[in-house]
Amino acid sequence: MHTVVLTKGVPDFREGQVSFDEDGHLERGKTPTVMNPNDKHALRGALQTKVRHGGTVSVMSMGPPGYKEVLQEAMESVYADDLYLLSDREMAAADTWATAITLTTGIEKLDEMPDLLFAGFKTADGETGHTGPQTAWGLDIPMVTHVVALDVDEESETVRVKRLVEGDIEEIETVEAPMPALIVMDPEFEPSYRTAGERLTHKDLRADTQERAPDFEDDLTVWNHEALNLDPDFIGLDGSPTIVESVDPIPKPPAEREATMVDADDAEGMESVLEELQPHAAGASEAAGD
């Protein structure tokens, strides 16, 4: 089994206000970047597949050279056997369509077509959820979204999944698709390791990837547009049909939270605090009694 996880770097909003240029494009070089949180669910789906069926997990991203650290984070935080970064100036400022074209070409350049591709539900910055589906379209493979559980039948070369219906956590349907296929993991997904052997395998794989993560560049391949034989007119900003009309700046969080200081020797003040907290303590006590 060979699986490929698509991931992306997003602004680390914990660092405060991000930076945009005069055309409304995010200045990623001036903004701290982390791996898109939803992509961890995709990584966990790929790792579960490897634990149960063996094989290789590759992680691929398109972005600036700084995305090397995003790929390292993917390896260290969940799992990866090898990493691929598609990167050069011609790919910059791409919308989801141009990004999908580049990713499609990168996947086609691999030694063989992966059995499964995994993508996150959406990114924390654009929130369109387009790149995964557009990549599936480019590869002409089936796609299943909002997946909360999955298993693979290697003999019939199919993947059987449970998915939420229109994001409704109360309604779940079972779908079967031929491989290769693209799986979009829902944030409700929780990996399942059903036997002691699977749990031990998971533990060993996690230990292995965390050991390799500091030297992640040994497992990293970088391809530019020339290596991918891509025409600059169809990728990056030039190949992006999306036009950004305006961008609302992300407000910087307050430096300090409001707090009321109460001295332990202030009997009246402490009594006020106890009165405020007592209802919550009572609720916890009642829950414990149940």
Buried (B, 14 or more C-beta within 10 A) or exposed (E): BBBBBBBBBBBBBEEBEBEBEEEEEBEBEEBBBBBBEBBBBBBBBBBBBBBBBEBBBBBBBBBBEBBBBBBBBBBBBBBBBBBBBBBBEBBBBBBBBBBBBBBBBBBEBBEEBBBBBBBBBBBBBBEEBBBBBBBBBBBEBBBBBBBBBBBBEEEEEBBBBBBBEEEEEEEBEEBEBEBBBBBBBBBBBEBEBEEEEBEEBBEEBBEEBBEBBEEBEEBBBBBBBEBBEBEBEBBBBEBBEEEEEEEEEBEEEEEEEEEEEEEEEEEEBEEEEEEEEEEEEEEEEEEEEE
